Amino acid sequence: MSHHTRILLALIVGAVAGVITNVVTDGGESTKRFVSVTTEPVGRMWLSALIMTVVPLIMTSLPLGVAGLGDLRAVGRVGVVTFALCLLLTTVSAMIALGLTNAFRPGDGLDPAMRTELMSAYGGEAQNAAGLSGKELSLDMLVKVVPRNPVKAAAEGDMLAIIFFSLMLGIAIAALPREKSAAFSAFLESFGYVTVEIIHLVMKLAPIGVFCLIFSVTARFGFDLLIHLFKYVILVIGGLALMMTVVYGVVLKFAANRNPIDFMKRVRVVIVTAFSTSSSNATLPTALDVAQTELGIRKSVAGFVLPLGATMNQNGTSLFEGVTVLFLAQVFGIDLSLGQQILVIIMSVITALGAAGVPGGSIPLLILVLAMFGIPPEGIAIVLGVDRILDMCRTVVNVIGDIVIACIVDRMEIARAPSA
């Protein structure tokens, strides 16, 4: 049995067992005591193991991603345009996520008493999980983005301060001559591999963690929560489809001067590969081949844009994170202000840039983003069991977005060629 099948099975078995327990015992005090001393501690330990990888993941992936832009000094215009397009499309996807989730509100409709009990059961963890929990956008908050003590910021889980310091590391690496920065870059790269391997080890225990977390939630709160999960899945897939067809279609037509239908036919093997592997990195060789042989993109452009995009252009991930944060906020009855929702967009973009290009690579970062807004990290259990299918879908959007950008850059370079 494949790993993702075991996770899905664990979700189903845990949810069914939890609902049956809730119905038989009416979710009484005996059930709450049983959950609090059995499945809940195991689930929280597994969740803590995921959270412990967040800071190392950010402090290795973001600096290396930014340092990779050091090539801008050599490729100049191509690098600037590529980065700008990555940032633009990722921001658009996050805005779509907020628009759809606010319009359809898949987490609404829970009984107010259930929401109160959800926050009573899990809210304490969220309040202590990150230094920015529940804060509004403000001048004071912007000042604190620059940490006086990066080590203290890491210890306190101050996400924006950690990200700022990580970005500064990347800028400094890019500015230094290669012989002076190579050793530190190699250390970060190796540390990044180690961190991803820890995530893989923790995810091997995901079936147990998912079972314990979802059983704990459904034993307390019953079947109603699962109905909202189905609405959430449909909304995420619908948002990804909107990004794939409408946004990419418009961009291809007017910015790349390509027929969107013909484009999708030519990249179908990339779509299948991305969907089956759930990994931008694993799909990169296929994407490079198709970009050159099927779409006629020059090797120099494809060879620069697609590897950079596999790291930094995570449009599907940004949309997924935006929907998930707002959905869980709605489930827990947390009303995010306009300022906080703008911050959700910013964090969805930044964490998407830092997400590892491997299956489930965005989950550890997403957990800490939840905590930033006072949303209990345990809420990730509600969506984790269905994440595999969502991961497959968002990887397709990520990878096709890279090729779309390569088409735009290639067209711009061709247009400039006569005057060069």
C-alpha positions as semicolon CSV with decimal commas, in nm:
position;residue;x (nm);y (nm);z (nm)
1;M;0,000;0,000;0,000
2;S;0,140;0,341;-0,098
3;H;0,216;0,595;0,172
4;H;-0,047;0,847;0,064
5;T;-0,305;0,566;0,059
6;R;-0,214;0,479;0,418
7;I;-0,258;0,844;0,520
8;L;-0,597;0,864;0,348
9;L;-0,701;0,534;0,507
10;A;-0,590;0,663;0,847
11;L;-0,802;0,975;0,793
12;I;-1,109;0,769;0,701
13;V;-1,069;0,515;0,983
14;G;-0,992;0,787;1,238
15;A;-1,287;0,999;1,125
16;V;-1,530;0,705;1,127
17;A;-1,408;0,581;1,465
18;G;-1,428;0,933;1,606
19;V;-1,780;0,994;1,476
20;I;-1,899;0,658;1,614
21;T;-1,743;0,740;1,950
22;N;-1,911;1,081;1,949
23;V;-2,251;0,934;1,864
24;V;-2,230;0,651;2,120
25;T;-2,105;0,870;2,405
26;D;-2,267;1,197;2,291
27;G;-1,923;1,360;2,315
28;G;-1,943;1,365;2,692
29;E;-1,677;1,420;2,957
30;S;-1,567;1,057;2,949
31;T;-1,489;1,089;2,577
32;K;-1,296;1,412;2,631
33;R;-1,091;1,253;2,910
34;F;-1,018;0,947;2,698
35;V;-0,905;1,161;2,404
36;S;-0,694;1,391;2,621
37;V;-0,487;1,106;2,766
38;T;-0,460;0,876;2,460
39;T;-0,484;0,993;2,100
40;E;-0,443;1,368;2,152
41;P;-0,093;1,355;2,309
42;V;0,031;1,121;2,032
43;G;-0,111;1,348;1,762
44;R;0,040;1,659;1,918
45;M;0,381;1,495;1,947
46;W;0,372;1,413;1,577
47;L;0,261;1,767;1,497
48;S;0,543;1,911;1,710
49;A;0,790;1,697;1,517
50;L;0,672;1,864;1,196
51;I;0,682;2,212;1,347
52;M;1,042;2,165;1,464
53;T;1,153;2,151;1,098
54;V;1,004;2,489;1,006
55;V;1,284;2,723;1,114
56;P;1,565;2,509;0,961
57;L;1,361;2,476;0,641
58;I;1,313;2,851;0,606
59;M;1,672;2,935;0,697
60;T;1,810;2,698;0,435
61;S;1,566;2,721;0,143
62;L;1,507;3,098;0,134
63;P;1,874;3,208;0,144
64;L;1,966;2,959;-0,128
65;G;1,669;3,066;-0,340
66;V;1,768;3,431;-0,314
67;A;2,137;3,349;-0,364
68;G;2,044;3,178;-0,688
69;L;1,934;3,517;-0,811
70;G;2,299;3,620;-0,791
71;D;2,300;3,508;-1,153
72;L;2,103;3,826;-1,224
73;R;2,434;4,006;-1,252
74;A;2,522;3,779;-1,541
75;V;2,185;3,733;-1,710
76;G;2,048;4,073;-1,609
77;R;1,715;4,134;-1,779
78;V;1,609;3,766;-1,798
79;G;1,659;3,714;-1,427
80;V;1,471;4,029;-1,328
81;V;1,176;3,948;-1,555
82;T;1,162;3,587;-1,438
83;F;1,160;3,682;-1,071
84;A;0,900;3,956;-1,127
85;L;0,669;3,715;-1,313
86;C;0,709;3,449;-1,040
87;L;0,617;3,705;-0,776
88;L;0,323;3,839;-0,979
89;L;0,164;3,501;-1,054
90;T;0,215;3,376;-0,699
91;T;0,050;3,691;-0,562
92;V;-0,243;3,655;-0,805
93;S;-0,298;3,295;-0,692
94;A;-0,301;3,400;-0,325
95;M;-0,553;3,675;-0,403
96;I;-0,775;3,423;-0,584
97;A;-0,757;3,202;-0,274
98;L;-0,878;3,482;-0,049
99;G;-1,148;3,590;-0,292
100;L;-1,292;3,239;-0,331
101;T;-1,273;3,151;0,039
102;N;-1,440;3,476;0,142
103;A;-1,708;3,431;-0,126
104;F;-1,798;3,067;-0,053
105;R;-1,687;3,041;0,313
106;P;-1,654;2,660;0,335
107;G;-1,578;2,671;0,708
108;D;-1,895;2,859;0,802
109;G;-2,204;2,693;0,946
110;L;-2,055;2,516;1,247
111;D;-2,256;2,541;1,565
112;P;-2,127;2,837;1,773
113;A;-2,100;2,615;2,080
114;M;-1,881;2,374;1,879
115;R;-1,655;2,660;1,769
116;T;-1,621;2,778;2,128
117;E;-1,527;2,427;2,236
118;L;-1,280;2,392;1,946
119;M;-1,096;2,704;2,056
120;S;-1,116;2,598;2,420
121;A;-0,961;2,262;2,335
122;Y;-0,691;2,376;2,094
123;G;-0,660;2,755;2,112
124;G;-0,391;2,760;2,380
125;E;-0,141;2,589;2,154
126;A;-0,196;2,850;1,883
127;Q;-0,143;3,143;2,118
128;N;0,198;3,009;2,218
129;A;0,313;2,876;1,882
130;A;0,426;3,196;1,710
131;G;0,523;3,544;1,810
132;L;0,278;3,715;1,570
133;S;-0,036;3,527;1,675
134;G;-0,345;3,739;1,616
135;K;-0,159;4,063;1,541
136;E;-0,275;4,328;1,297
137;L;-0,063;4,492;1,032
138;S;0,088;4,796;1,205
139;L;0,392;5,022;1,203
140;D;0,516;4,859;1,524
141;M;0,487;4,517;1,364
142;L;0,682;4,632;1,059
143;V;0,958;4,763;1,287
144;K;0,979;4,426;1,460
145;V;1,024;4,248;1,127
146;V;1,394;4,341;1,159
147;P;1,516;4,124;1,448
148;R;1,772;4,250;1,697
149;N;1,851;3,891;1,784
150;P;1,788;3,633;1,507
151;V;1,845;3,345;1,748
152;K;1,578;3,479;1,982
153;A;1,342;3,529;1,688
154;A;1,395;3,167;1,584
155;A;1,338;3,043;1,939
156;E;1,014;3,241;1,967
157;G;0,889;3,140;1,623
158;D;0,872;3,501;1,503
159;M;0,807;3,414;1,139
160;L;0,850;3,750;0,968
161;A;1,174;3,820;1,156
162;I;1,308;3,475;1,061
163;I;1,214;3,533;0,697
164;F;1,376;3,878;0,694
165;F;1,703;3,742;0,835
166;S;1,693;3,451;0,587
167;L;1,643;3,691;0,296
168;M;1,937;3,902;0,418
169;L;2,153;3,589;0,427
170;G;2,059;3,514;0,067
171;I;2,133;3,869;-0,047
172;A;2,471;3,862;0,126
173;I;2,560;3,526;-0,032
174;A;2,467;3,659;-0,375
175;A;2,674;3,975;-0,323
176;L;2,992;3,793;-0,221
177;P;3,240;3,641;-0,467
178;R;3,170;3,271;-0,509
179;E;3,497;3,161;-0,350
180;K;3,401;3,342;-0,028
181;S;3,041;3,218;-0,009
182;A;3,073;2,868;-0,153
183;A;3,145;2,696;0,180
184;F;2,848;2,857;0,356
185;S;2,619;2,786;0,060
186;A;2,729;2,422;0,064
187;F;2,654;2,407;0,438
188;L;2,304;2,550;0,388
189;E;2,237;2,316;0,098
190;S;2,348;2,014;0,299
191;F;2,149;2,130;0,603
192;G;1,848;2,173;0,374
193;Y;1,879;1,814;0,253
194;V;1,901;1,696;0,615
195;T;1,592;1,897;0,708
196;V;1,392;1,755;0,416
197;E;1,500;1,405;0,519
198;I;1,375;1,473;0,873
199;I;1,042;1,576;0,720
200;H;1,036;1,250;0,525
201;L;1,103;1,053;0,846
202;V;0,830;1,240;1,034
203;M;0,588;1,190;0,744
204;K;0,646;0,814;0,762
205;L;0,454;0,835;1,090
206;A;0,184;1,048;0,929
207;P;-0,080;0,770;0,927
208;I;-0,050;0,740;1,306
209;G;-0,043;1,117;1,358
210;V;-0,336;1,179;1,123
211;F;-0,542;0,901;1,282
212;C;-0,484;1,033;1,633
213;L;-0,550;1,398;1,543
214;I;-0,864;1,340;1,335
215;F;-1,000;1,087;1,587
216;S;-0,950;1,340;1,865
217;V;-1,135;1,611;1,672
218;T;-1,426;1,399;1,547
219;A;-1,471;1,216;1,880
220;R;-1,517;1,558;2,039
221;F;-1,719;1,726;1,766
222;G;-1,882;1,461;1,545
223;F;-1,973;1,441;1,175
224;D;-2,049;1,807;1,103
225;L;-1,681;1,892;1,066
226;L;-1,634;1,640;0,783
227;I;-1,902;1,805;0,567
228;H;-1,704;2,128;0,575
229;L;-1,388;1,936;0,478
230;F;-1,557;1,820;0,157
231;K;-1,651;2,181;0,073
232;Y;-1,289;2,284;0,135
233;V;-1,152;2,019;-0,105
234;I;-1,391;2,126;-0,381
235;L;-1,296;2,492;-0,331
236;V;-0,920;2,427;-0,349
237;I;-0,952;2,217;-0,666
238;G;-1,185;2,476;-0,818
239;G;-0,938;2,755;-0,740
240;L;-0,650;2,561;-0,893
241;A;-0,860;2,492;-1,204
242;L;-0,938;2,865;-1,229
243;M;-0,568;2,949;-1,207
244;M;-0,478;2,683;-1,464
245;T;-0,742;2,768;-1,724
246;V;-0,837;3,135;-1,689
247;V;-0,524;3,305;-1,547
248;Y;-0,270;3,101;-1,743
249;G;-0,493;3,116;-2,051
250;V;-0,508;3,496;-2,046
251;V;-0,135;3,527;-1,976
252;L;-0,045;3,285;-2,257
253;K;-0,272;3,461;-2,505
254;F;-0,170;3,819;-2,438
255;A;0,179;3,801;-2,283
256;A;0,326;3,497;-2,458
257;N;0,126;3,519;-2,784
258;R;0,042;3,148;-2,771
259;N;-0,279;2,955;-2,816
260;P;-0,374;2,829;-2,465
261;I;-0,545;2,513;-2,596
262;D;-0,250;2,420;-2,818
263;F;-0,015;2,493;-2,525
264;M;-0,203;2,258;-2,291
265;K;-0,198;1,981;-2,553
266;R;0,178;2,013;-2,594
267;V;0,251;2,002;-2,219
268;R;0,017;1,713;-2,133
269;V;0,308;1,480;-2,049
270;V;0,432;1,740;-1,798
271;I;0,084;1,756;-1,645
272;V;0,075;1,378;-1,603
273;T;0,427;1,369;-1,455
274;A;0,359;1,652;-1,209
275;F;0,027;1,500;-1,102
276;S;0,174;1,155;-1,043
277;T;0,493;1,263;-0,863
278;S;0,360;1,564;-0,663
279;S;0,711;1,709;-0,698
280;S;0,827;2,013;-0,895
281;N;1,185;1,889;-0,866
282;A;1,104;1,542;-0,999
283;T;0,912;1,694;-1,293
284;L;1,192;1,935;-1,389
285;P;1,371;1,705;-1,643
286;T;1,043;1,639;-1,826
287;A;0,950;2,008;-1,819
288;L;1,289;2,106;-1,966
289;D;1,255;1,853;-2,248
290;V;0,896;1,949;-2,337
291;A;0,971;2,323;-2,321
292;Q;1,243;2,286;-2,583
293;T;1,108;2,010;-2,810
294;E;0,732;2,079;-2,802
295;L;0,717;2,453;-2,739
296;G;1,039;2,561;-2,911
297;I;1,170;2,758;-2,613
298;R;1,540;2,822;-2,646
299;K;1,767;2,609;-2,427
300;S;1,929;2,911;-2,262
301;V;1,591;3,045;-2,150
302;A;1,443;2,710;-2,043
303;G;1,762;2,615;-1,861
304;F;1,749;2,931;-1,651
305;V;1,375;2,991;-1,599
306;L;1,252;2,639;-1,521
307;P;1,500;2,545;-1,244
308;L;1,446;2,887;-1,083
309;G;1,069;2,847;-1,118
310;A;1,077;2,502;-0,959
311;T;1,210;2,671;-0,646
312;M;1,040;3,009;-0,646
313;N;0,725;2,994;-0,861
314;Q;0,477;2,801;-0,645
315;N;0,143;2,941;-0,766
316;G;-0,061;2,635;-0,667
317;T;0,102;2,618;-0,326
318;S;0,024;2,984;-0,260
319;L;-0,342;2,931;-0,349
320;F;-0,364;2,617;-0,135
321;E;-0,213;2,790;0,167
322;G;-0,439;3,094;0,136
323;V;-0,755;2,881;0,116
324;T;-0,640;2,657;0,402
325;V;-0,559;2,942;0,640
326;L;-0,895;3,113;0,585
327;F;-1,090;2,785;0,590
328;L;-0,946;2,683;0,926
329;A;-0,998;3,035;1,059
330;Q;-1,365;2,999;0,966
331;V;-1,385;2,653;1,124
332;F;-1,244;2,784;1,451
333;G;-1,458;3,098;1,438
334;I;-1,162;3,337;1,404
335;D;-1,257;3,654;1,218
336;L;-0,954;3,785;1,030
337;S;-0,956;4,157;0,957
338;L;-0,866;4,304;0,616
339;G;-0,516;4,381;0,744
340;Q;-0,469;4,023;0,860
341;Q;-0,597;3,890;0,528
342;I;-0,345;4,106;0,345
343;L;-0,082;3,951;0,569
344;V;-0,218;3,607;0,473
345;I;-0,150;3,697;0,108
346;I;0,204;3,810;0,193
347;M;0,278;3,500;0,399
348;S;0,128;3,268;0,137
349;V;0,359;3,419;-0,124
350;I;0,669;3,413;0,098
351;T;0,618;3,058;0,230
352;A;0,535;2,935;-0,120
353;L;0,873;3,074;-0,232
354;G;1,039;2,882;0,052
355;A;0,848;2,555;0,018
356;A;1,051;2,247;-0,066
357;G;0,973;2,110;-0,413
358;V;0,888;1,764;-0,276
359;P;0,555;1,600;-0,188
360;G;0,404;1,774;0,116
361;G;0,690;2,025;0,130
362;S;0,458;2,316;0,214
363;I;0,292;2,155;0,518
364;P;0,552;2,247;0,787
365;L;0,551;2,613;0,677
366;L;0,172;2,617;0,664
367;I;0,148;2,499;1,025
368;L;0,342;2,800;1,150
369;V;0,142;3,041;0,932
370;L;-0,173;2,907;1,100
371;A;-0,025;2,983;1,440
372;M;0,063;3,337;1,331
373;F;-0,307;3,417;1,310
374;G;-0,412;3,242;1,627
375;I;-0,543;2,937;1,439
376;P;-0,465;2,614;1,629
377;P;-0,194;2,414;1,448
378;E;-0,389;2,097;1,534
379;G;-0,640;2,214;1,275
380;I;-0,401;2,089;1,007
381;A;-0,530;1,738;1,092
382;I;-0,863;1,830;0,937
383;V;-0,703;1,880;0,594
384;L;-0,391;1,662;0,610
385;G;-0,564;1,339;0,514
386;V;-0,686;1,487;0,185
387;D;-0,365;1,679;0,118
388;R;-0,221;1,414;-0,114
389;I;-0,479;1,471;-0,386
390;L;-0,453;1,847;-0,336
391;D;-0,072;1,823;-0,351
392;M;-0,096;1,642;-0,685
393;C;-0,327;1,912;-0,824
394;R;-0,126;2,210;-0,698
395;T;0,201;2,062;-0,829
396;V;0,051;2,065;-1,180
397;V;-0,032;2,436;-1,141
398;N;0,318;2,505;-1,004
399;V;0,500;2,335;-1,291
400;I;0,280;2,465;-1,573
401;G;0,324;2,814;-1,428
402;D;0,700;2,774;-1,470
403;I;0,657;2,687;-1,839
404;V;0,417;2,978;-1,891
405;I;0,680;3,216;-1,756
406;A;0,944;3,056;-1,979
407;C;0,718;3,121;-2,281
408;I;0,684;3,489;-2,188
409;V;1,057;3,536;-2,130
410;D;1,140;3,356;-2,456
411;R;0,906;3,581;-2,652
412;M;1,058;3,893;-2,495
413;E;1,409;3,778;-2,577
414;I;1,314;3,698;-2,938
415;A;1,159;4,044;-2,973
416;R;1,483;4,203;-2,851
417;A;1,714;3,988;-3,066
418;P;1,719;4,210;-3,380
419;S;1,825;4,516;-3,184
420;A;2,082;4,327;-2,975
